[in-house]
Amino acid sequence: MTPTDVDADVLVVGAGPVGLTIANFLGVYGVRAMVIDSRATLIDYPRGVGIDDESLRGFQATGLIDHVLPHTVPNQILRFISAKNRVLAEIAPTAQPFGWPRRNGFVQPLVDAELLSGLKRFPHIQVVWSRTLKSYEDTADRVVASVEDADGRVTAIAARYLVGSDGGRSATRGLMATSFKGTTSSTRWLVVDIGNDPLGTPNIYVGADPDRPYVSVSIAHGIRRFEFMIKPGETDAQAEDPVFVDALLAPFVDNPAALDIIRRRVYTHHSRIAGEFRRGRVLLAGDAAHLMPVWQGQGYNSGIRDAVNLGWKMAAVVKGLAGDPLLDTYDAERRSHARAMIKLSTTVGKVISPTNRWVAAVRDVLFTNLSRLPRLKSYVVEMRYKPMPRYDQGAVVHDPRADAARSPVGRLFPQPRVDTRTQQDILLDATLGPWFAVACWNTNPAAVLDHDAFAAWKSVGARFISFRPMTELHWDGDDHPDVEIVGDRTGAIKRFFDSHPESVLFIRPDRVVAGACTTQHASTLARKLIEALSLTLGEHYDAGPLLHVAQPPARPLRA
């Protein structure tokens, strides 16, 4: 199969945030992609309201972070409030290990619009609206999708791979005939989004009131979200009646009838995960692959993690830098973490929304007492309970001799601010580049790796980094033309290596550490990783990377 045999290298079904993020990564890496959506345009009402540091780092990698940030509220505090208006617990993380605040409010329709507009940078990315996936045929070398337009005409689109990011009611998942096991809560909730925020107070308040649990969220651009539990016997029609909604809002605002209500909608919480994220040349991402309750704001962010994980792998395979088995690691890596997030979100929902007064009273006493323990309070405030991605299998190589609990392999590498010889006070990822990086502490990768290992990683597009104390930044005694010298401006990189015995890291494009070792084992590990990641070496090691990296736009894009 040649590139001219298909309409696109990748067909993305669903132009929501996950599909658009995948398309932006494919655009950055020069992959021809087509995005289709059954809707006529983007959804224009808020859905997700919380975005985390991992998602922001992903948008940074696509070159769109400066366009997303104006629609966010950083460092948003979440307070759990009892029926007596006492603070039961507070989540207010201050650390930024990945370069961005851990909790941020945001206006999803405006961020989605920036993701869509960002695709205008790429002539090889096409977005087509009012196209519904009806069926597909997965052959040995392509997927042929039957797509229906708004007038009922059906056309065929051929692609090397198809990614279904088409939501919880995914047509792609249905056509795959894979399972979607889990539970659906019997409790319904009413969402009310209001413009010109009538309260104006920042942050998030979760009212753990057994009479009627509620949520009040301040998000960007003067939007306030309320969520109210709907009691048994209250119908959906009643819950959306303006008089009923006014009564719910009355305890919080003086004149509910005068509010600028953007929308009101009843929804239920789902905890489900697809039986497989990949079958042949078809893959699932976002809500099509997993659904979770809203309590930790991780449905949106888990979808973006899917996109960050899948984007570079899809590009590597399509561009011939890796073999097809690399795509199998997507399911292996993302499934366990998505399941952990579903479990956390479900558990938090059960804790904060009991309607039995005795159960709620016991919970309140327990939380009040626990909050008096400094270490436990810090654990909650800094969100250390949040499961971080750690890949035990997949596109990683673990050293069986290493302490698994301490090993950095399979974990995200931090992103502090650093200096180079030409730039000061920049985020680390700007020096790591858009692809693989081989990084050492206070040594030179060109000296640590033997000739063939160095040449092999250079051929697959790796960037070589020597981390140093700031005192050594401008010392040029062992300079190599292919090695970037990076100064540890804040001391965070030294602290990382202080806590790990490994001094050589192989970092993937999604900033996950693929392998780590001491200097004497670097060449051996380099070869093992090439095999584990199914990386393809050119006929000549100095052939160079098969990448095309588009420059980000000079100023904010408009939808």
MIKOLTI-874690 format. One record per atom (N, C-alpha, C): x, y, z; residue in one letter. Coordinates in steps of 0.05 Angstrom, whole numbers, plus 5000, padded with zeros to 4 digits. Example, Ala and Ser with C-alpha at 12.3 -4.5 7.8 and 13.67 -1.06 7.14 Angstrom:
<recs>
526448865156A 524649105156A 526449345156A 525749555142S 527349795143S 525850015157S 
</recs>
This chain:
<recs>
501749765000M 500050005000M 501850255000M 501250434982T 502650694981T 500850914991T 502051144998P 500351375008P 498151454988P 498551414962T 496551494943T 494251304942T 494451074955D 492250874955D 490050934974D 490451134992V 488551195013V 487851485012V 485451555023D 484651835024D 486051975047D 486851825068A 488251945091A 489751715104A 491951785117D 493351585133D 491651505157D 490351695169V 488651645193V 485951785189V 483851635194L 481151745195L 480351765224L 479752005233V 478952055261V 475952095261V 474451935275V 471551965276V 470852105302V 469852345300G 469152505324G 470952745327G 469752985325A 471253235327A 470753365354A 470853195375G 470853305402G 473653365410G 474153425436P 476853495444P 478953275440P 478153025443V 480152805440V 480852775410V 478852765393G 479352745364G 480952975354G 480353215363L 481753455353L 484653455364L 485053365388T 487753355399T 489453145383T 488252915378I 489652715362I 490452835335I 488552975322A 489053085296A 491253295297A 491353455319N 493553645321N 496253515324N 496353295339F 498953145340F 499653035313F 497752925299L 498352815272L 499153035253L 497953275257G 498753505241G 501653585246G 502353595272V 505153665279V 507153475267V 506453215266Y 508353015256Y 508052965226Y 506453115212G 506353095183G 504752865173G 502852765189V 501152535180V 498652635168V 497952525145R 495452605132R 493052485147R 491252655155A 488952565171A 486352705162A 484152565165M 481552675160M 479852635186M 478552855195V 476852845218V 473952875208V 472152695216I 469352715208I 467752725234I 465452855233D 463652865255D 460752875245D 458952745259S 456152735251S 454753005255S 455853175273R 454753435278R 455453625255R 454053855254A 454654055234A 456854245243A 457354255269T 459454435279T 460154335308T 461954485321L 462754415348L 460354445367L 460454295388I 458454335410I 459154605423I 457054765427D 457555045436D 456855085466D 456354875481Y 455654915509Y 457754775526Y 458254865551P 460254745568P 459554465576P 461554295577R 461254015588R 463253975610R 465753915603G 467853905623G 468454185633G 469154205659V 469854465670V 472554465684V 473954245684G 476554225698G 478654105680G 480954225678I 483154125662I 485654115680I 487153905677D 489453865694D 492153925681D 494253895696D 496953955686D 497853775664D 497053525665E 497853335644E 496653415617E 494053505617S 492753585592S 494053845582S 494654035599L 495954275590L 498754215578L 500154025590R 502753955578R 502353835551R 500153685547G 499553575521G 499053795501G 497453995509F 496954225490F 499454385485F 501254395504Q 503854515500Q 505354375477Q 505154105477A 506553945457A 505453995429A 502854065427T 501754125401T 502254405391T 503454575408G 503954855401G 501555035406G 499554945421L 497155105425L 496655205453L 498655165471I 498255235498I 497555535502I 498855715487D 498255995490D 495456075481D 494255905465H 491455945456H 489455835476H 490255635490V 488455505510V 488355655536V 490655755545L 490855875572L 488856105576L 488256285556P 486356495561P 483556405569P 482956155565H 480356045572H 480355875598H 482455915614T 482755765638T 482955935663T 482355815686V 482755945712V 484655765728V 487255845730P 489155665743P 488855645773P 490055435784N 490155395813N 487455405827N 485455275815Q 482755275826Q 482655095851Q 481555205872I 481355055897I 478654915898I 478554665908L 476054525911L 475554485941L 473254565950R 472554535978R 469954365981R 470154165998F 467854006004F 466454126029F 463854196026I 462454346046I 460254166058I 459954176084S 457854016098S 455154166096S 453054036105A 450354166105A 450354406123A 452254426143K 452454656161K 454454856151K 455254826126N 457055016112N 459855016124N 460654786135R 463354756145R 465154616124R 467654696122V 469454576103V 470354306114V 469554096100L 470353826107L 473153756097L 473753846073A 476353796061A 476853996040A 479454056035E 480154246014E 482454135997E 482154165971I 484154075952I 485254325939I 487754395945A 488954645935A 491954595929A 492554435909P 495354375904P 496854615894P 499354645904T 501054875896T 503354785879T 504154535881A 506454435865A 505754415835A 507754455818Q 507354435790Q 509554265777Q 509554005784P 511753835774P 511853805744P 509653845730F 509653815702F 509554085687F 510054295701G 510254555689G 507754725689G 505554615698W 502954755697W 501454695723W 499554865731P 497954815755P 496354555752P 495954425775R 494654165774R 491654185770R 490454395780R 487554425777R 486954695763R 485354685742N 484654925727N 481754905718N 480255125722G 477655135709G 478055215680G 476055145663F 476355225635F 473655225622F 473455365599V 470955365583V 471455185560V 470254945560Q 470854745540Q 470254835512Q 467954955506P 467355025478P 469555205466P 470655395482L 472655575472L 475355435468L 475955245486V 478455095482V 478154905458V 475754785455D 475354615431D 475654775406D 474655025406A 474955195383A 477855255376A 479555285397E 482355335392E 483655085381E 482854845390L 483954605378L 483154575349L 480654635343L 479754625315L 481254825298L 481455075308S 482855285293S 485755215289S 486955075308G 489755005306G 490254815282G 488254675273L 488654495250L 488954645224L 488354905224K 488755065200K 491655095193K 493455035212R 496355045206R 497154825186R 495554615184F 496554375170F 494954325144F 496154355121P 494654295096P 494054005093P 495353825109H 494853545107H 492753445126H 491353625140I 489253545158I 486553665148I 484553505146Q 481953585135Q 479753525156Q 477953715160V 475753675178V 473153695162V 471453495164V 469053485148V 466653435167V 464753615167W 462453605185W 460053455172W 458153395188S 455653255178S 456253005163S 458052845174R 458852585163R 458652375185R 456952175180T 456451965200T 457651705191T 459151575209L 460251315203L 458051105204L 457650965182K 455550765181K 456650475183K 459050435172S 460250165173S 463150195165S 464649985169Y 467449985158Y 468249695153Y 470249675135E 471449415129E 474449435135E 475349265153D 478149265161D 479549045145D 481249125126T 482748935110T 485548915119T 487148775104A 489948725113A 491648975113A 490949165096D 492749405094D 491249665096D 488649665102R 487149915104R 484449875117R 483250095124V 480450095133V 478850255113V 476650145103V 474850285084V 472250345099V 471750595104A 469450675120A 467250775102A 464750695107S 462450795093S 461351025110S 461151265097V 460451505112V 458151635098V 456151715114E 453651835103E 453652135109E 452952295088D 452752585092D 449952665100D 449552925103A 446953025114A 444652965094A 445252925069D 443252865049D 442752565045D 444052405060G 443752115058G 445551985038G 447352135025R 449152015007R 451451865022R 452151625013V 454151465026V 456651455008V 458951525019T 461451505005T 463451335021T 465551245007A 467551085020A 470051255025A 471151225049I 473751355056I 475651135063I 477951125050A 480050935055A 482251055072A 483050925093A 485251025110A 486850785120A 489250845129R 490950625139R 489950545167R 488950745183Y 487850685209Y 485450865214Y 483750765232L 481350915240L 481350935270L 480951185280V 480851235309V 478051335316V 476651185333G 473951265341G 474151435367G 473651685365S 473551865388S 470851995389S 468751835384D 466051935379D 464251905403D 465351925427G 463651965451G 462651705463G 461051745485G 460051515500G 458151335485G 456851445465R 455051285447R 456451215421R 458951165422S 460751135399S 459650935379S 459351045354A 458550865332A 460950685325A 463350785328T 465750615322T 465850375341T 465350425367R 465450205386R 463250005380R 460850105373G 458649925365G 459349745341G 460649865321L 461449715298L 463649515304L 465349585324M 467449395332M 466249155346M 463749185357A 462348975372A 463948895396A 465349085409T 466749025434T 464949095457T 465548985480S 463849035504S 464349315515S 462549405532F 462849655546F 461749615574F 463249455590K 462249365615K 462649585637K 460849565657G 461049755679G 458249805691G 457950025703T 455350095716T 454450365708T 451850405711T 450550675707T 449150735733T 449750975745S 448651055770S 445651085767S 444151015789S 441251055789S 440551345795S 442551495803T 442151775811T 442551965787T 440752145784R 440952345762R 441752615774R 442952775757W 443853045765W 442953245744W 442353485754L 441553705736L 443953905735L 444853965711V 446954165706V 445654425697V 446354645710V 445454905702V 447855085698V 448255175673D 450455355667D 449355645665D 450755835678I 449756105680I 451856305671I 451156485653G 452956705645G 452856935665G 454757115663N 454957345681N 454657255710N 456557095719D 456556955745D 455257125767D 452957025778P 451557185798P 453057185825P 454857005829L 456356995855L 459057125852L 460557065831G 463057195826G 465357085843G 464756905862T 466956785878T 468456575862T 471056555867P 472656365852P 472356085863P 473555885850N 473855615860N 471355445857N 471455205870I 469355005867I 468454925895I 465754905898Y 464654825924Y 462854585919Y 463454365933V 461854125931V 460254105957V 457654145955G 455954135978G 455053855985G 456353746006A 455653466014A 453253476033A 451053586023D 448653616039D 446753376033D 446153206053P 444552976048P 441753036037P 440753276043D 438153356033D 438153376003D 440253505992R 440553515963R 443453595957R 445253405952P 448053475946P 448053655921P 450053825921Y 450254025898Y 453154085893Y 453654215870V 456354315863V 456054595852V 457854775860S 457955045849S 460755095839S 461055155813V 463655185800V 463955445786V 466055595792S 466755835777S 468655755755S 467955815730I 469855765708I 470356025693I 471956015673A 472956255660A 470656415647A 471356675642H 469556845626H 466856885639H 466756885666G 464256955680G 462056745679G 462856495675I 460856275675I 460856135702I 458456085712R 458055935737R 456455685731R 457455455741R 455955205738R 454955115765R 452355045765F 451154905788F 450354625779F 450654435797E 449754165792E 448154075817E 445753965813F 444053885835F 443153595831F 443353435853M 442253165852M 439253175849M 438153015831I 435252985828I 434252755845I 432252815861K 431252615880K 429352415866K 429152175877P 427151985866P 424352105865P 422952065844G 420252185841G 420252445826G 422552575823E 422752815807E 423452735778E 421752805760T 422152725732T 424152905718T 425052815695D 426852975678D 425453225669D 422953205661A 421453445652A 421253645675A 420753545699Q 420553725722Q 423253865728Q 425353705726A 428053805732A 428854025712A 427854025688E 428554225669E 426454455667E 424454445684D 422454655685D 423654905698D 423355145686P 424555385697P 423755445726P 421255385733V 420355435760V 421855255780V 422255005772F 423654815789F 426554895792F 427754985770V 430555065770V 430955315787V 429055505785D 429255745802D 429155675832D 427555475839A 427355395867A 430055265877A 431355125859L 433955015867L 436055225871L 435955435854L 437955645855L 437355855877L 434955865887A 434056075906A 435856085931A 436855865942P 438555895966P 441256025960P 441956045935F 444556145928F 444556435916F 442356505903V 442156765890V 439556905897V 439557165897D 437157315906D 434857305886D 435457305860N 433457325840N 433957125817N 433256875821P 433856665801P 432656725774P 430256845774A 428856885748A 430457075730A 432157235741A 433657435726A 436357335715A 436957085721L 439556975713L 439756925683L 442256945673D 442856885645D 443556595642D 441556415640I 441956135639I 442756045611I 445155925609I 446155835583I 444855575575I 444655395594R 443355135588R 442654995614R 440854805613R 440254625635R 439754355624R 440954155636R 440753885625R 441053675647R 439453465645V 439653235664V 441553025653V 443152915670Y 445052705662Y 445352505684Y 446552275677T 447152065697T 450152005695T 451251885716H 454051815717H 454351525708H 456451485691H 457051225681H 459951145689H 460350895695S 463050785701S 463350545683S 464550595659R 464750375639R 467350385625R 468250155615I 470750145599I 470349935577I 471449995553A 471149815530A 472849565534A 471849345523G 473249095525G 475949095512G 476249265491E 478849295478E 479049575466E 481349695467F 481749955455F 482749935427F 483549695419R 484449655391R 483549395381R 482549395356R 482049145342R 482949185313R 485049055305G 486149095278G 487049375273G 485949505253R 486649775246R 484749985257R 483149905276V 481150085289V 481850115318V 481850365328L 482450415356L 480350605368L 480050595395L 478150765409L 479650955428L 478551195432A 479851385450A 477651555463A 478251665486G 476451835501G 473951685511G 471651825510D 469251705521D 468451455505D 469351425481A 468751185466A 470050945478A 472250985493A 473750775506A 473150745535A 472350965548H 471850945577H 470151185586H 468351135605L 466651345617L 467051335647L 467051575659M 467351585688M 465751815700M 464951795725P 463452015738P 465152275738P 463852495742V 465152755739V 466652845764V 466552695786W 467352795812W 470252885814W 471952775798Q 474752865798Q 475553005772Q 473553065756G 474053205731G 475953065713G 475952795713Q 477952645698Q 476952525672Q 474452545666G 473452445641G 474752575617G 474652845618Y 475953005596Y 478952955596Y 480252965619N 483152935621N 484152665613N 482552455620S 483352185612S 483252155582S 481352295569G 481252285540G 483652425527G 484452645539I 486852785528I 489352615533I 489452465555R 491752285559R 491752075537R 489351975529D 489251785507D 490551905482D 489752155476A 490752285452A 493752325453A 494752405476V 497652445479V 499152185475V 498051965486N 499351705484N 499151595456N 496951625443L 496451505417L 497651675394L 497651945397G 498452115375G 501252055364G 503252035382W 505951995373W 506351705362W 504951515374K 505151235366K 504051205337K 501751325333M 500551315307M 502351445286M 503551675293A 505351805274A 507851635269A 508951515289A 511351345286A 510851115267A 508450985269V 507850765252V 507250855224V 505651065221V 504951155194V 507451265179V 509251395194K 511651515181K 513851305177K 513351055185G 515350855181G 517650845201G 517350995223L 519350995244L 519050775264L 516650635263A 516150415281A 514350225268A 514349975277G 512649765267G 509849775280G 507949645267D 505249645276D 504949545305D 506549365316P 506249275344P 506349505364P 507549735357L 507649955375L 504750045383L 502850015365L 500150095371L 498849915391L 499749665394D 498649495414D 499249595442D 501349745445T 502049845472T 500150065481T 498550175463Y 496550385471Y 494550265491Y 493350035484D 491449905502D 492849815528D 495249695525A 496649595548A 497249815568A 497850065558E 498550285576E 496150435586E 494250485570R 492050665578R 489850525594R 489450275590R 487250135603R 487450145633R 489650065645S 489850055674S 489550325687S 490550535674H 490350805686H 487450905683H 486150855661A 483350935658A 481650795678A 482150535683R 480650385703R 481150505731R 483550585737A 484150705763A 482650965767A 482551125746M 481051375747M 478051335750M 477051135737I 474151065740I 473650995769I 475350825781K 474950745808K 475150975828K 477051155824L 477351385841L 474851565839L 473951625815S 471651805811S 469151685823S 468751425820T 466451295831T 466451295861T 468851245873T 469051245902T 468551525914T 469651735901V 469252005911V 466252075910V 464951995888G 462052045886G 460451925909G 461151675916K 459751545938K 460251675965K 462651785968V 463351915994V 461852185997V 461652335976I 460552605979I 457552625975I 456252425965S 453452455958S 451452265972S 452052165997P 449952006010P 447652186019P 445252076017T 442852226024T 441852136052T 443051936064N 442351846091N 443752036111N 442252166128R 443352366146R 445352246166R 444852006175W 446651876194W 449351806181W 449151706157V 451651646142V 453151906137V 451752116129A 453152366123A 454352486149A 453052456172A 454152556197A 456752416205A 456752146201V 459151996207V 461452076189V 460852116163R 462852206144R 463952476152R 462152666160D 463152926167D 465052926191D 464352766211V 466152746234V 468752616226V 468752416210L 471152286201L 472952476186L 471852626167F 473452806151F 474553036168F 472953136187T 473853346205T 476253256221T 476153016232N 478352916248N 480852856231N 480352736208L 482652666191L 484152916181L 482653136177S 483853386167S 485753506187S 485553416212R 487353516233R 490053376233R 490353166217L 492953026215L 494553156193L 496753286199P 498253436179P 499053276154P 500053036157R 500952886134R 498552796116R 496352726129L 494052646113L 492752896100L 492753116114K 491653356102K 493353446078K 495953426080S 497653486057S 497253296034S 496753046040Y 496252836020Y 493752916003Y 491653016017V 489253096003V 489553365989V 490653556003V 490953825991V 492553825966V 494753675966E 496553675942E 495753465922E 493453335925M 492453145906M 494252905901M 495652815922R 497452595919R 495852325917R 493352335922Y 491652095920Y 490952035890Y 491452235873K 490752195845K 492651995832K 491551785820P 493251585807P 494751705783P 497351695784M 498951795761M 499551565742M 499751625716P 500351415697P 503051285705P 502951015706R 505450865709R 505150605693R 506750575673Y 506450355654Y 508350125662Y 507149905671D 508649665678D 509349505653D 507749545632Q 508249415607Q 507549605584Q 508449535560G 507949715538G 510549795525G 510750045517A 513050155503A 515150245523A 515950065541V 517850125562V 519549875566V 521949925578V 523649695586V 524349745616V 523449555633H 524049575661H 526549405668H 528149505685D 530449355695D 529549175717D 529648915714P 528748735736P 530348765762P 532748885760R 534348925784R 533549175799R 532049345786A 531349605799A 529049575818A 528949765837D 526749775856D 524349885841D 522349725836A 520049805820A 518650045831A 518450065858A 517050285870A 518450555866A 521050545862R 522650795859R 523350845830R 523250645813S 524150685785S 522550895771S 523951065755P 522551265739P 521251155714P 521950905707V 520950795681V 517950765682V 516750845660G 513850835657G 512351075670G 513851265680R 512651505693R 513351755677R 511751955680L 512252215667L 514752345679L 516452455662F 518752605672F 517752885678F 518853005700P 517953275708P 518753485687P 517453715689Q 518053935671Q 518654195686Q 521054225697P 521654475710P 522554685690P 523154915699R 524255125682R 527255105681R 528455135658V 531355095654V 532455325637V 535155315635D 536655495617D 538155335597D 538555445573T 540455345554T 542555565550T 544455515532R 546455725527R 545355955512R 542955925500T 541856145484T 539156245495T 537956095514Q 535356165525Q 535356135555Q 533756305568Q 533556295597Q 530656255606Q 530356115628D 527856085641D 525655985622D 526155755610I 524255635592I 523355365603I 521055265595L 520055005604L 521754785590L 522254575605L 524054365596L 523354255569L 520754205564D 519954065540D 520854215514D 521254475517A 522254625494A 525054535486A 526554435505T 529254335499T 529154035491T 527253885502L 527053595495L 526253555466L 524753755455G 523853725427G 521353565425G 520353525401P 517753395396P 517853095395P 520252985397W 520452695392W 521952565416W 523452355411F 524952225432F 527252395442F 528052355467A 530352485478A 531952285494A 534552305493V 536352145509V 537852345527V 537452325553A 538352525572A 540152405593A 542252545601C 544052455622C 544452685642C 545052605666W 545752805687W 548752835688W 549753075681N 552553155685N 554452975669N 553452845648T 555152695630T 554252755602T 555752655582N 555252705554N 554152455541N 551652465530P 550552225517P 552252115495P 553752295481A 555452205459A 557752035469A 558552085494A 560751925506A 559651675520A 557251695531V 556051465545V 555151245527V 554051315504L 553151115485L 555451045466L 555550785458D 557550715438D 556650825411D 558450805391H 557950935365H 555350845353H 554950585352D 552550475338D 550050545353D 550050535380A 547650605395A 546950895392A 548951075392F 548551355389F 547351405361F 548551285341A 547751325313A 544851215309A 544250995322A 541550885319A 539451075329A 539851175353W 537851365365W 537851625350W 540051705339K 540051945322K 538351905297K 538451655286S 537051595261S 533951595265S 533051545290V 530151545295V 529251815305V 530952025303G 530152295309G 530552375338G 532052225354A 532352305382A 534052555385A 533352705406R 534952935413R 536652855438R 539152945439F 540952865461F 541353105480F 540953045505I 540953255526I 543053195548I 544553385555S 546353365578S 545353565599S 544153455621F 543353635643F 545753695661F 545953945668R 548254025684R 547354235706R 549054255727P 548554475745P 549054735730P 547854955739M 548155205726M 551055295725M 552655215744T 555455295744T 557055185720T 555954965708E 557354845686E 556054905658E 554055065659L 552455105634L 554255195611L 556055385615H 557555495593H 560355375590H 560955155606W 563455015601W 563254845576W 565154875558D 564954745532D 567154535528D 568254425550G 570454245548G 569753975535G 567253895535D 566553635522D 564153665503D 563953895491D 561753955473D 561653755450D 559253685441H 558753515418H 556653655401H 556853665375P 554953815359P 552053715361P 551653465369D 548953355370D 547853355399D 549253475418V 548353465446V 547753745455V 545253775466E 544354035477E 545054045507E 546254265515I 547054305543I 544754455557I 543654335579V 541354455592V 542154505622V 541754745631G 542454825658G 540054785677G 540654675700D 538554605720D 537954865736D 536355035725R 535855305736R 534755295764R 532855115770T 531455115796T 532454895815T 534254725805G 535154495822G 533254265821G 531054275806A 529054055806A 530153815792A 531853845771I 532953615757I 534953465775I 536553615789K 538453485808K 536853335829K 534753455839R 533153315859R 531953055848R 531253055822F 530252815810F 532352595810F 534752665801F 536952465800F 537952395828F 537652575847D 538352515874D 536652275885D 534152255875S 532352055886S 532251805869S 533951795848H 533951555831H 536851485825H 537551225826P 540351145820P 541051165791P 538951165773E 539451175744E 540351455736E 542251475718S 543251735709S 542851775679S 541851575665V 541351595636V 538451535631V 537051705617L 534151675613L 533551675583L 531751505574F 530751515547F 527851605550F 527251835539I 524651965544I 523051965518I 520551865520R 518851845496R 517652115489R 516452135465P 515152395458P 512952485477P 511652305491D 509552385510D 510752435538D 513452445539R 514952515563R 514952295584R 514152055576V 514351825594V 517251715591V 518351635614V 521051515613V 520751225603V 521951175580A 521750915568A 523750715580A 525950825589G 528050655601G 530050825616G 531250715636A 533150855653A 535350665663A 537850765665C 540050595673C 542350765682C 544450635692T 546950775697T 548550785671T 550650935670T 552050985645T 553250735632T 554150545648Q 555450305637Q 553450125622Q 550850155627H 548849985615H 547350135592H 548150375586A 546650545568A 546450425540A 548550325529S 548450225502S 546749975500S 546949805520T 545249555521T 542349635522T 541649825539L 538849905542L 537850035516L 539650185503A 538850325478A 537950115458A 539349895456R 538549685437R 535949545445R 535649495471K 533249365480K 530749535474K 531049795478L 528749975473L 528049985444L 529849985426I 529249985398I 527549745391I 528149515403E 526549275398E 523749295412E 523749385437A 521249405452A 519249605440A 520249815428L 518550025417L 518149975387L 519149755377S 518849675348S 519849905330S 521950035339L 523150255323L 524550145298L 524350295276T 525450205251T 527950385245T 530150255241L 532550395234L 532850405203L 533850635193G 534250655165G 536650495155G 536950475129E 539250335118E 541850445128E 541850715131H 544150855142H 543350985168H 544950965188Y 544251075214Y 543851375213Y 545251505195D 545151795194D 542951895174D 540951725169A 538851805150A 537252035160A 537052075187G 535552295198G 532652215203G 531352365220P 528552305227P 526652355204P 524552195202L 522452235181L 520252395194L 520852635203L 518952805217L 518553065202L 516153165205H 515653445197H 514253575220H 515553775231V 514453915255V 513654195247V 511054245247A 510054505239A 510554705262A 511154955254Q 511555165274Q 508855255284Q 508655305310P 506055405321P 505455685310P 502855755309P 502156015299P 503356245315P 503756465303A 505056695317A 503256825337A 500656815333R 498856935352R 496356765355R 494756825375P 492356655379P 490656625355P 489756385350L 487956325327L 485056375336L 483456435317R 480556475322R 478956255308R 476856165321A 475255955309A 473756065285A 
</recs>
